Amino acid sequence: MSTTAAARTDRPSRGPLTDLLTGGGRARRVLWLLVGLWVLFSLVRVISGEQELTSSSTLSAALLLAVPIGLAALGGLWSERAGVVNIGLEGMMVLGTWGAGWAGYQWGWVGAVVGGMVFGAAGGLLHAIATVTFGVDHVVSGVAINILAEGVVRFLSELLFTEDTGGGPTQSPSLASDPPSFSLPVLSSGPDLLGGLERQHWFLVSDLAGLLRGLTSGVGLLTLLAVLLVPVSYLLLWRTAFGLRLRACGENPAAADSLGVPVYRLKYLAVVVSGALAGLGGVFLVFVAGIYREGQTGGRGFIGLAALIFGNWRPGGLAAGAGLFGFADALQLRSQTAVVALLLLVALLLAGVAVYQGVRRKLVQAVLAGVFAVAALVGFLTIDRLPEGIVFFTPHLTTLLVLSLASQRLRMPKADGLVYRRGEH
């Protein structure tokens, strides 16, 4: 068995642009899916009258909320593609927030980035030592890191964040400087153009204006870096010999080892990078608040893991998952009534699923989808306002629903979570 065979399910294609324009069915399907979803969102906005569904403010908030989730998911991608399950993403994010708070108040935003990534990478190194060297169960090690991180940051806060510094046991002093942000010219600096189009509430046109306006105004440097890390990770992991070897460690480490691939070294590297990326997600949370606070991650590491699974362990998929969860979170913060409009969106989507399953003559699935579509439509027509508890739970409910719908097509790396020992088969 060759290294290429070990990663046969992830062979490089001819290129994203070539696939999109000529040959690749996957890229074309994804493009049409995105276009169809945007048309559907615009239709739901027009029918429901909830303008916040596609407003620039909602989409700008969605981008901010998606970044830490996406960075955690990207960290999980690196680790799990090398065969190491990383349940400890939440703990590594916690370490990253504290490292950013501690270094940021002393050396500014650059120090915060470095400190957060170093502390996150330290958590990844601990996970690698436990799983790769000592063969500890990956889930047990990850859970232990999550628990340990909470205790470590509290101890360090009590030790270093004294009243003299302006901090305390549960928070750091304010950052010495804020990271730079920018707006793209023409698109974001022309409110008379895009803002005027958005305020017209025209079908598709106003929604597109809101999208461009929300994603190009006041973009932080770390936000841009996070977005760029998605294609960079794809190129490294799917278009280089290094990436092929690393993914082979997650598919068949014994075969990779027999071909001279340094399995242990690559696993260590992947898990440390995973921790650094999760720590960078923690840095972003500190930048948003301007300060480190205890409990700042709010379970985003776990949601990032869900985004990774939803994305089928692929960069583009996890980015879509992070965007979905970020949008759900932003919508419940911006407008509680707009959350009710999502029931209409769900009804339309399930109606489409029912028709599709009916064409495929899968009657049971078609009937179930149709029943739930009718129930969602009835809910949209009869419910004026959801209870605050349910609205607050919207991002988590979205996570559960998406994972349940996506579970049938998932394909994790074959050796993910397995303890590898050289010479054992």
C-alpha positions, -999 to +999 in steps of 0.1 A: +000+000+000+014+034-009+010+067+008-012+078-021-035+048-016-037+056+021-052+090+013-070+078-018-103+094-007-087+129-006-068+129-039-061+165-052-085+177-079-075+197-109-079+230-090-109+249-075-113+273-104-109+245-130-134+223-111-158+252-108-158+262-145-153+229-163-151+196-147-154+191-110-189+183-099-183+190-062-173+226-066-201+233-090-227+217-067-214+238-037-216+270-058-252+263-068-261+252-033-248+286-019-267+305-046-299+286-039-296+291-001-291+329-006-322+331-029-341+311-002-329+335+025-340+365+004-374+349-002-379+342+035-369+378+043-395+392+019-423+369+030-416+373+068-407+410+067-378+404+091-351+426+075-325+415+101-322+381+084-299+395+058-290+430+072-254+441+071-253+444+109-264+408+113-239+395+088-211+416+103-219+402+137-221+367+122-186+370+108-172+381+142-190+352+160-179+327+134-142+334+135-133+318+169-155+288+160-138+285+127-103+287+142-111+260+167-125+238+139-094+245+118-073+234+148-093+202+150-088+196+113-050+196+116-051+173+146-077+148+134-063+146+098-031+133+115-052+107+135-054+124+169-089+133+182-088+167+199-116+170+224-094+195+242-100+223+218-121+241+244-093+239+270-067+251+245-090+281+237-092+289+274-054+288+276-053+311+245-076+337+261-055+338+293-022+340+273-037+368+252-048+387+283-015+383+301+007+392+272-017+418+257-018+442+287+020+442+288+030+443+251-001+452+232-021+433+205+010+417+189+020+403+223-016+391+228-014+371+195+019+355+203+009+348+239-024+332+230-009+310+204+020+299+226-003+290+255-027+272+231+002+253+215+014+243+250-020+227+256-016+209+222+019+197+232+005+183+264-022+165+244+004+151+220+026+138+248-003+120+264-018+105+232+012+100+209+039+091+234+021+075+262-009+061+243-036+077+265-071+075+251-076+106+230-110+115+245-098+110+281-068+132+274-089+159+258-114+160+286-085+162+311-070+192+293-104+210+293-106+205+331-070+213+337-071+245+316-098+260+338-079+254+370-045+266+355-059+299+343-076+306+376-044+299+395-024+321+372-049+349+374-048+349+412-010+349+410-004+375+384-036+397+379-035+416+411-054+448+420-023+468+414-024+458+377-061+466+373-070+429+370-082+402+394-088+365+399-114+364+370-101+390+346-069+406+332-061+443+329-072+459+297-050+454+266-023+479+260-034+485+224-061+474+201-055+455+168-059+474+136-090+471+115-098+483+080-126+486+055-124+477+018-126+508-004-157+515-025-177+486-011-177+497+025-169+533+022-199+540-001-229+539+023-249+560-003-245+531-027-247+499-007-265+513+022-291+529-001-296+496-019-299+477+014-326+501+027-347+496-004-354+460+007-355+447-028-355+410-035-319+396-038-304+431-047-308+445-011-297+412+004-265+412-018-258+448-008-262+438+029-239+409+025-211+430+008-216+458+033-215+435+063-184+416+053-163+445+042-168+472+069-145+473+099-128+440+093-102+433+119-067+421+110-072+388+129-105+383+111-087+385+077-060+362+090-086+336+101-103+337+067-070+333+049-060+304+071-088+283+055-074+282+019-039+281+033-047+250+053-063+234+022-033+241+001-009+227+027-029+196+036-042+187+001-017+202-024+017+194-009+038+163-002+039+174+035+001+174+036-002+140+019+022+125+045+003+141+074-031+128+061-016+094+056-008+093+093-046+097+099-056+071+074-030+043+078+000+052+100+016+017+096+017+020+058+030+055+061+057+044+085+068+016+062+074+043+035+096+063+057+071+089+068+080+103+103+046+094+118+053+104+154+069+137+144+040+147+121+014+138+148+032+160+173+034+188+148-002+186+138-015+186+174+007+215+184-005+235+154-040+225+164-035+240+199-020+271+184-050+277+161-074+271+190-054+295+211-057+320+182-095+317+185-091+326+222-071+356+212-099+368+190-124+366+219-100+388+240-097+413+211-135+416+209-139+423+246-106+442+250-098+421+281-095+385+293-124+372+314-130+339+330-154+317+310-149+338+279-149+309+254-185+299+263-182+264+248-170+276+214-143+250+213-170+223+214-191+241+187-159+243+166-156+205+169-192+202+158-184+225+128-155+203+119-177+172+119-204+190+100-178+199+074-167+163+070-132+171+081-127+194+051-116+231+052-145+245+031-170+224+050-159+235+085-159+272+073-195+268+062-204+252+095-187+280+115-205+305+094-239+288+100-234+287+138-221+323+138-252+334+119-275+316+143-258+333+172-258+367+156-295+365+147-306+356+182-286+386+195-299+410+169-336+401+167-356+376+187-386+378+162-363+371+133-355+337+149-392+328+143-387+335+106-361+306+106-391+283+110-402+293+075-367+287+062-367+252+078-402+245+064-390+253+029-358+233+032-377+203+045-403+206+018-374+204-007-360+174+011-394+157+010-397+163-028-362+150-034-367+119-013-400+113-030-384+114-065-358+089-052-388+067-040-377+068-004-412+072+009-405+070+047-379+098+046-402+119+023-432+115+046-411+124+077-396+154+060-430+165+049-446+162+083-418+182+099-421+208+071-458+213+079-450+215+116-424+242+110-448+261+088-475+260+114-451+272+140-441+301+118-478+311+112-489+308+148-459+319+169-453+356+173-424+354+198-403+326+211-394+323+248-360+339+256-346+306+268-353+290+234-340+320+215-307+319+235-304+282+228-307+288+190-270+283+181-268+251+201-301+238+187-287+246+152-256+225+160-277+195+170-300+197+140-272+202+115-252+173+129-282+150+129-289+158+092-252+155+082-244+124+101-252+100+072-226+114+048-197+118+073-164+100+067-137+106+093-100+096+088-098+059+092-072+059+120-086+089+138-085+083+175-066+050+173-034+046+194-005+038+170+026+019+181+053+011+156+055-025+147+019-032+158-008-038+132 
